[in-house]
Amino acid sequence: MLDRIRDDKGLMGRTHAVSALTVSLLIIAFLPTFMQETILQTDDFLILISSIFVVVGMSMWPDFDNSKSTAISTFGILGIAISKAMRSFAILVYSLVHSRKDDPTPNPHRSFWHTLVSAIFLGFIIILTTSIPGEITLPILDKNVAISFLTAIIWIFISIKLALAGLFGNEIKKIKNKGIIYQISSNLVALAFSISILIVSPGDLTYRWIAYSAILGYIIHILGDTMTTAGTPLLWPIKHRGKRWWDYRIFGFKAGGTVENLIVFPTLVILTLLSCAKIIYTFIQ
């Protein structure tokens, strides 16, 4: 492995989103049992569709540690707040857990939030927040609602917004330019879909499928960036050549360059179409 290369660029948001979509469909097409029994723990069709949104959406989450990203712009002020919190946490972790051979100056982007540990950490947060006991009263509906139900809605809503921004970034920007009414409408549609998913989902199903889907999407993002020249500290905190923050690279192609645009992205699109064909064929058999 090469030592850290001062290249802060990772894959484009669109590539991250499409790669997550591709992997999701490949698993559904060729490993349906793994998807149903391990990730979802149900064969419910609506949960399956929702899981794809979560996988794709959470494949955008790691880039909240960047100062500028699709994830941040999707949520405006809230996105900036999430980014600042994540960057501060990344600096804290780097400062506390580094070796003498590591760079003494912490880089909040592509550090803690681009490790396998952080993927599990996010999954744990989702499980924790969607397992909060108790109920709260919603004045608008004049009824009690489980806190876990509300937090699950929030995670799915965030995932849908991030997924759509990653897959249809240019179209989303056009909607934003049309004014506040269009933005509010899109948010209401995403929220309504999030609520409907959980209302009609199997009653005995826990919300762990959200966490497992999020971890899958998160890992897909990290592996994608590991293929670029920037690399990621994938195996932190395991030391490599005396360093804990060692950037691993699988292929090392330049992000945003010819390889990504003319080879990686078209290949992902082809695999997505093949997966869809396999799923449709299996369904009609």
N, C-alpha and C positions, 0 to 999 in steps of 0.2 A: 504494500500500500504506500501511496505517496503521502507526504505530510500535508498539513492543512494548506489548501490553496485559497488565496484571498479572492474568491469569487462568491459573491453573496446571492447569485441568481439560482433559482430552482425552476422546476417546470412551470409552465404557464398554468393559470387557474383552470383554463379550459381542458388542458391535457390531464390534470389531476382529476377533474370531474369525469371526463370520458373514460379514463383508466379505471376509476372506481365502478362506473356503470358497466364497463366491459367485464371486469372480474366478477361482479355480482351476477351478471347474466350467464357467464361461463359456469359458475358454481350451480346456478339453477338448472342449466341445461345438462351438465355432465355429472354433477354431484348433488342431485336433488335431496337425497337422504340426509346428507351433511347439513344442507341449508335448513331443512324442515326440523330435524331432530336435535341438531347441535346449536345452531344460531337462533332459530325462531321458536323451536319447541312447539310448533303447531303447523298444520297444513292450511291454515286459513289464508285465502287468496288476498284479502285486503291487507293483512299483516305482511304478506310477501311483498306487495307493491310498496307498502310503507317502509319496509326494510331497505328496499332499493334506494328510496329517498334518503334514508338515514345514512346508508353507506356512502352515497355520493356526496351528501351534504357535509358529513363529518370528514370526508377526504379533503375538505377545504379548511377545516378547523386549525391545523398546525400553523398555517400562515397568518394567524392572528398575532404571532410573535414578530411579524414584520411590521415596519412602520407604515407601509403601503401595500395593500393587497385587496383582492376581490372580496375576501371575507369582511374586511374592515369597512369598505365602502358600502357593502350590502346593508349594514345596520347603522351607518352614520355615527352619531354621537355615542350610541351604545357600543358600536364596533370599536371606536377609539378607546372607550373605557376598558373593554375586554382586552384590547391589545396592550394597553399600558399596564394592566394588572398582570398579564401573562409575561410581558417583557421584564417587569420588575421581579416577578417570581423566578424567571430564568436567570437573571443576574444574581439573585440571592443563592440559588442552587449552585451556580457555577462558582461563586465565591467560597461557598462552604465545602464543596466537593471537587477539588482539583489537585493535581500533583505539581511538584516543583517544575516539571518539564512542560506543563501546559502554559499557554499564553496567559500572562497575569491580567490582561485586560479582557473582561468578559464581553462576549458578543451575544446580546439577547436573541438575535435571529439565528435560527438553525442551531440551537444548543439543546437545552433540556426538552423543549417541545418537539424536537425531531429525534427522539429516542424511543425505543420499544417500551421503556419504562413509562414514558409519558402517555403512551397509548393505553396501557393498563390503568394508569392513574386516572385518565379521563373516564374510562369505563367504570372505575370504582366510584367516581363522583356521580355519574349518572345513576348507578345502582343505589347509591346512598340517598340522592335527592328524590328518586322515584319510590323510595321505601319509607319516606317520612310518615309516621302515623298521625292520625287525627283528621279533623275536618274543620273547614272554615265556612262561614256563611257569606254567600254572594248576594248583596242587596238587590242587584239587578234581577236575579232569578228568584230571590227570596227562598233559597233552599241551601242546605248544607252540601258541600262538595269535598271529597277526600283531597287532602293536600297532595298525595302521591299522584292522583289523577291530573291535577293542575300542573305539576312539574313535568309529568310525562308529555302533556300537551305542549309545554314550552320547548322541550327538547325536540319534539317532532316538528314544531313550527320553525324553529331555528334551522333544522336540517333541510326542510323544504325550501326555505328562503336561500340557503347556501347552495343547495343543489341546482335550483333554477338559475341562480346568478352564475354558477360555474358553467352550466350547459348552454345558457342563453343570455350571456352577458350583454351582448350588443342590443338584443331586443329589450332587455330589462332597462337599459339606459334610455332607450327611446320612450318607454313608458314613463320613466321618471321625468323626462323632459316635457311630458304632456301635462304635468301639474300634480297638485296634491291629491285631487280626486282619484286619479288613476292609481296613485301609490296606496291610498287608503283602501281602494277596492281590491287591489292585489293582495294586500295584507289580510283583509277580511276573508278572501277566498282561501288563502293558505291556512288561516286560523280555523275556518269552518271545516276544512278537510282534515285538519289535525284532530279536532274534536270528534268528528264523525268516525274516524279510524278507531278511536278508543271506545266510543259508545257501542259500536257493533262488534267489537273484538270479543273473542271467547271470554266468558266470565271468570274462568279459572286460570287465565293466562296472566303471568306476572309481567312486569315491564323490563325484565332482563334482556329481552330481545332487542330493545333499543340500545342498551349498553354493548351487547355483542356485535350488533350491526355497526355501531360507532367505532368500536375497536378495529373491525375489519377495514372500514374506510380510512381510518387514521393510519393504519399500517401500510395500506396501499399508497398513501401520500408519501410516507417516509421512504418506502422502497423506491418510489419514483424519483425522489430527490437524491437518493443514494446512487442512482445511475448517472448523475450529472457530475461535472468537474468540481462543483462545490462540495458534494458528498454530504453525509450526515454523521453525527456521533451515535450511530445506530445502536451500538452495544454498551453505551455508557451504563453503569460506572465501571465496567470491566476495563482494566488497563491494557494498553497495547503499546509496546516499546516505551514504557514508562509514563504514558499519557492516558488520562481518563477521558479527555475530550478529543479523541482521535477521530478524524473524519474518514469514514469508509467510503469507497467508490467501487461500484460493480463494473461499469463500462467507462464512465467518465466522459460522456459527450457533452457538448456545450448546450446549456439550456437556452431555448428560444431560437436555436440555430437550425441549420439544414436538417440534421438528424431528427430533431424533435418534430419539425414541421412536415418533412417529406417522407420520413420513415416511421417514426413512432406513432404519430397521430393517425395517419392512414391505416396502419396496421391495427390499431385499436378499433377504428371504425369497421374494418373488415371482420374482425373477431366478434364485434358486437352484432353485426348483421348475421353472421353464421350462428351465433348463439340464439338469436331470435328465431332463425329458421329451424334450429333443432328443437326449441321449446314449442313452437307451433306444430311441428311434425309430431312430437310426443303427445301433444294435447289432442290432436285429431285422430290419433291411432286408437 
